[in-house]
Amino acid sequence: MVYILQEDENYRYEILSQNTLQGGLDVMRKSFFLDEKVCIAVELHKHPNAIDELEELCVRAANDGVSVVAVEKKSGLVAGASFNKLQVKSQPGDEPYFEKFAANCKEPSAKALVMFMKEADESCDLFGYCNADCVLELMFLATLREYRGKGIAKALSEASIKLGKLLLEGKDFKQSLTDTKLPLEPIPKAATALFTSLITQKIGQKLGFIKAMELYYKDMNFDGKTFAERIGPQTPSVRPFPKAEARKVSRGGPKPGRCRVLTDTPEKEEIENEEAARNMKNKCKVTKKVQVIKRKVFQNDDSSSLEEDEASYSSNDSEDDELEAAESVDIEEQNDVKIENIRDGDYALARVAGKRTEHFYIVEIQKVRGSILELSSNL
């Protein structure tokens, strides 16, 4: 039986079994042992025998039944793996698990990596910090190079945490690599991890991991060099602060102001003058000289009332079309309307021709200058 913890459109995340063990080990060999920061620091890629020894550590962790793999649905390929270990609080006088394993390692690179894990465990009492006698440690987490950037590592971590919660609820989802059923005990009370890269540290932050301690690669050595020297600029402990981008020059926007006492009379007068200038400018924008093509003048002789006539309007064209009207034009006499009979304040029907449409407006004759009429309307 295969326990599927979660899945999405392309991948399913299941507890590692005998069928997926080799695929999970391939992920470690092709990805983790080559690209993980501590593996780089101890030059693991130069020592195949050291990789074999660490694969044995993976198999032992898999025997706990709590490791998780990401399987691509389309191909059935194991694209990522998280080899998880159930860490139980040791009794006084007991040898720590990683120290015991390191003692049997023959390759210096393998021994150095395992001792790094042992020293990290000793740097902080995680059992006391978590108030637990057993924790689920995300020991080795990796994704094949061609599957990176798809969120698989984060999903593997989420599935591992979900598995721990199921065990805490008393549901025995441990997956045996043999036909023997694994007991529910020991039950993890918390999930822990050593996040050794910038990417995994971001994953830990997103998933709500609490930082219990911090180690610095510059303080660790292997074969005459610090870990930081071999890892290079991507070392989390020597990461520089990000540089600020160049300030963007903003164009437009309101005019920069200055400190002013607004209750002071000169300042009030200045503000009023500025407001009046803006209003005049806006009024000038509204007042336009347009060409009168068809005219029907409504004269305001002696009476104070104005006759009104209906006009048709169009709103299907853009504002640019309206602005293409001529600025001024001589008015021709039509029917019995004489130019000399037109007075300031009379109204006329004006046509503004655009590229595709024409608009008609009732306009006020503001000023008569010979045969030139200056008109005004909120166009």
C-alpha positions in Angstrom: 0.0 0.0 0.0 1.2 3.5 -0.9 0.3 6.4 1.3 -0.3 9.6 -0.7 0.0 12.6 1.5 -1.0 15.3 -1.1 -0.9 15.9 -4.9 -1.3 18.5 -7.5 -1.8 18.5 -11.2 1.6 17.1 -12.0 3.0 15.4 -8.9 1.9 13.2 -6.0 3.7 13.3 -2.7 3.8 9.9 -1.1 5.6 8.2 1.7 8.8 6.5 0.4 8.4 2.8 -0.1 10.5 -0.1 -1.5 9.3 0.8 -5.0 10.5 4.4 -4.8 13.6 3.9 -2.6 16.0 3.7 -5.6 14.4 6.7 -7.2 14.9 8.7 -4.0 18.6 7.6 -3.7 19.1 8.7 -7.3 17.9 12.2 -6.4 20.4 12.2 -3.6 23.3 11.1 -5.8 22.4 13.3 -8.8 21.4 16.4 -6.9 21.9 16.6 -3.1 25.5 15.1 -2.8 26.6 17.4 -5.7 24.9 20.7 -5.0 24.0 20.9 -1.3 26.2 23.5 0.5 27.8 21.3 3.1 28.5 18.6 0.5 30.3 21.2 -1.5 32.2 22.4 1.6 33.5 18.8 2.3 34.1 18.1 -1.5 31.9 15.1 -1.5 31.7 15.0 -5.3 35.4 14.0 -5.4 34.9 10.9 -3.3 32.5 8.3 -4.7 33.1 6.0 -1.7 32.0 8.8 0.6 28.7 9.1 -1.3 28.2 5.4 -0.9 28.5 5.8 2.9 26.0 8.6 3.0 23.6 6.6 0.8 23.6 4.0 3.7 22.6 6.8 6.0 19.7 7.6 3.7 18.6 3.9 3.8 18.7 3.8 7.6 16.6 6.9 7.7 14.1 5.4 5.2 13.7 2.4 7.6 11.9 4.8 10.0 9.1 4.9 7.5 8.7 8.7 7.4 10.6 9.8 4.3 8.7 11.4 1.4 9.1 11.4 -2.4 7.6 13.5 -5.2 6.6 11.3 -8.1 5.8 12.9 -11.5 2.4 11.6 -12.6 3.1 11.6 -16.3 6.4 9.6 -16.2 6.3 7.9 -12.8 9.8 9.4 -12.1 10.9 10.3 -8.6 11.6 14.1 -9.1 12.4 14.9 -5.5 12.9 13.3 -2.1 13.1 14.2 1.6 14.8 11.6 3.7 13.5 12.1 7.1 14.8 10.7 10.4 12.9 10.1 13.7 15.3 11.5 16.3 14.7 10.3 19.8 16.0 12.0 22.9 19.0 10.0 24.1 19.4 9.0 27.7 22.4 10.1 29.7 25.5 8.2 28.7 24.0 7.2 25.3 26.1 8.0 22.2 24.3 10.4 19.8 23.0 8.7 16.6 25.1 10.8 14.2 28.2 10.4 16.2 27.8 6.7 16.2 27.3 6.7 12.4 30.3 8.9 11.9 32.5 6.6 13.9 32.0 3.9 11.2 32.6 6.2 8.2 36.0 5.6 6.5 35.9 8.5 4.1 36.9 11.9 5.6 34.3 13.7 3.5 31.4 11.6 4.7 32.7 11.7 8.3 33.0 15.5 8.1 29.4 16.0 6.9 27.9 13.7 9.5 29.9 15.3 12.3 28.6 18.7 11.1 25.1 17.4 11.7 26.1 16.0 15.1 27.6 19.3 16.1 24.6 21.2 14.9 22.4 19.0 17.1 24.6 19.7 20.1 24.5 23.4 19.5 20.9 23.5 20.6 18.8 21.3 22.8 16.0 20.8 20.3 14.2 18.4 22.5 14.1 20.9 25.3 13.3 23.7 22.9 10.4 21.8 21.4 9.4 20.2 24.7 9.4 16.8 23.0 11.0 13.4 23.4 10.9 12.7 19.7 11.2 15.0 16.6 10.9 14.4 12.9 14.0 15.7 11.2 14.0 16.7 7.6 17.5 15.3 7.1 18.2 15.4 3.4 16.0 17.4 1.0 16.6 17.7 -2.7 15.0 17.9 -6.2 16.5 16.8 -9.5 18.1 19.7 -11.3 15.7 19.6 -14.2 12.7 19.8 -11.9 13.9 22.8 -9.8 11.8 25.9 -9.6 8.5 24.1 -9.6 7.9 24.2 -5.8 8.6 20.6 -5.3 11.0 21.1 -2.3 8.4 23.2 -0.5 5.7 20.7 -1.2 7.9 17.8 0.1 8.5 19.8 3.3 4.7 20.4 3.7 4.0 16.7 3.1 6.6 15.7 5.7 5.0 18.0 8.3 1.6 16.6 7.4 2.9 13.1 8.0 4.2 14.1 11.4 0.8 15.6 12.3 -1.0 12.4 11.3 1.3 10.3 13.5 0.7 12.7 16.4 -3.0 12.1 15.9 -2.4 8.4 16.4 -2.7 7.4 12.7 0.0 4.9 11.8 1.0 6.0 8.3 4.6 4.8 8.6 5.7 3.0 5.5 7.9 -0.1 5.9 10.5 -1.1 3.3 9.7 -4.7 4.1 6.6 -6.6 4.7 6.9 -5.9 8.5 4.5 -3.3 9.8 6.1 -0.5 11.7 4.8 0.4 15.1 3.3 3.8 15.8 5.9 4.6 18.4 8.0 6.7 18.6 5.7 9.6 17.7 7.2 12.9 16.8 6.0 16.0 18.6 7.7 18.5 16.3 9.5 18.8 12.9 13.0 20.1 12.7 15.5 20.8 9.9 19.0 22.2 9.2 18.4 24.7 6.3 21.8 25.1 4.8 21.0 27.1 1.7 19.3 30.4 0.9 16.5 28.5 -0.9 15.7 26.1 1.9 15.9 28.9 4.4 13.2 30.7 2.5 11.1 27.5 2.5 11.5 27.2 6.2 10.3 30.8 6.7 7.3 30.3 4.5 6.3 27.1 6.3 6.6 28.8 9.7 9.7 27.2 11.1 11.1 29.0 14.1 14.9 29.6 14.1 16.3 28.0 17.2 20.0 28.6 16.3 22.3 29.9 13.6 25.6 28.5 12.5 28.2 30.2 10.3 30.2 28.5 7.6 33.1 30.7 8.2 33.6 29.1 11.6 33.8 25.5 10.2 36.8 23.9 8.5 37.6 21.0 6.3 41.0 20.0 4.9 42.6 23.4 5.6 39.7 25.7 4.3 36.6 27.1 5.8 33.2 25.9 4.5 32.6 29.5 3.4 35.7 29.5 1.2 34.6 26.5 -0.7 30.9 27.4 -0.9 31.6 30.8 -2.3 29.3 33.9 -2.6 26.2 31.8 -2.1 27.1 31.1 1.5 24.1 32.1 3.6 26.3 33.4 6.5 28.2 35.8 4.2 25.3 37.0 2.1 25.5 40.7 1.6 22.6 43.0 2.1 20.8 43.7 -1.2 21.6 46.9 -2.9 18.9 49.4 -3.4 17.9 50.1 -6.9 18.5 53.4 -8.5 15.8 55.9 -7.6 13.3 56.4 -10.4 12.9 60.0 -11.6 9.2 60.8 -11.3 7.9 63.1 -14.0 4.7 65.1 -13.6 2.7 65.0 -10.5 1.9 67.9 -8.2 4.3 70.8 -7.8 6.5 70.4 -4.7 5.2 72.5 -1.8 7.0 74.3 0.9 6.4 75.0 4.6 3.9 77.9 5.0 1.8 79.4 7.8 -1.6 79.2 6.1 -3.2 81.6 8.6 -0.7 84.4 7.7 -2.3 87.1 5.5 0.4 87.2 2.8 0.3 83.4 2.5 -3.5 83.4 2.3 -3.4 86.0 -0.5 -0.8 84.0 -2.4 -2.9 80.9 -2.2 -5.9 82.8 -3.4 -4.0 84.3 -6.3 -2.7 80.8 -7.3 -6.2 79.4 -7.1 -7.5 82.3 -9.3 -4.7 81.7 -11.8 -5.6 78.1 -12.0 -9.3 78.9 -12.5 -8.5 81.4 -15.3 -6.3 78.8 -17.0 -9.0 76.2 -16.9 -11.5 78.8 -18.2 -9.2 79.6 -21.1 -9.0 75.9 -21.9 -12.8 75.7 -22.1 -13.2 78.9 -24.2 -12.6 77.9 -27.9 -13.1 79.5 -31.2 -15.0 77.2 -33.5 -16.1 77.3 -37.1 -19.8 77.9 -37.5 -20.9 76.0 -40.6 -24.7 76.0 -40.1 -26.1 78.9 -38.2 -29.4 79.6 -36.7 -29.0 82.6 -34.5 -31.3 83.2 -31.6 -31.4 86.9 -31.1 -31.9 88.5 -27.8 -33.5 91.8 -28.8 -35.4 93.6 -26.1 -36.8 90.6 -24.3 -35.0 88.9 -21.5 -36.1 85.3 -22.4 -34.2 83.1 -24.8 -35.7 80.8 -27.3 -34.4 77.3 -27.2 -33.9 74.9 -30.1 -33.1 71.2 -30.2 -29.6 70.1 -31.3 -28.2 66.6 -31.9 -25.1 65.5 -30.2 -22.7 62.6 -30.8 -20.4 60.9 -28.3 -19.0 58.1 -30.5 -15.8 59.9 -31.4 -12.7 60.7 -29.4 -11.9 64.1 -27.9 -9.1 64.5 -30.5 -11.7 64.8 -33.2 -13.3 67.7 -31.5 -10.1 69.7 -31.2 -9.6 69.7 -35.0 -12.1 72.5 -35.5 -10.9 75.7 -37.0 -9.9 78.4 -34.5 -11.9 81.2 -36.2 -13.8 81.9 -39.4 -15.8 84.6 -41.0 -19.5 84.2 -40.6 -21.6 84.3 -43.8 -25.0 85.9 -43.8 -27.8 83.4 -44.1 -31.5 84.0 -44.6 -32.6 87.2 -42.9 -29.9 87.1 -40.2 -27.5 90.0 -40.7 -24.1 90.1 -39.1 -24.7 93.6 -37.8 -27.8 92.3 -35.9 -25.8 89.9 -33.8 -25.0 91.1 -30.3 -22.8 90.0 -27.6 -24.6 87.4 -25.5 -26.6 85.9 -28.4 -26.6 82.2 -29.0 -25.9 80.2 -32.1 -25.8 76.6 -33.3 -22.2 75.5 -34.1 -20.9 72.4 -35.8 -17.5 70.9 -34.9 -16.3 68.5 -37.6 -14.0 65.7 -36.7 -12.3 62.9 -38.8 -15.4 60.6 -38.6 -18.2 62.4 -36.9 -19.4 65.9 -36.4 -20.8 67.5 -33.2 -23.3 70.2 -32.8 -23.3 72.7 -29.9 -25.3 75.6 -28.7 -22.7 78.3 -28.2 -22.8 81.7 -26.7 -21.5 84.7 -28.7 -19.1 86.3 -26.4 -17.7 89.0 -28.6 -18.4 90.4 -32.1 -15.4 91.7 -33.9 -16.5 92.8 -37.4 -17.3 89.6 -39.3 -15.5 87.4 -36.6 -17.5 86.0 -33.8 -15.8 84.7 -30.6 -17.8 81.8 -29.2 -17.8 80.0 -25.9 -19.1 76.5 -25.0 -18.1 73.7 -22.7 -16.9 71.5 -25.5 
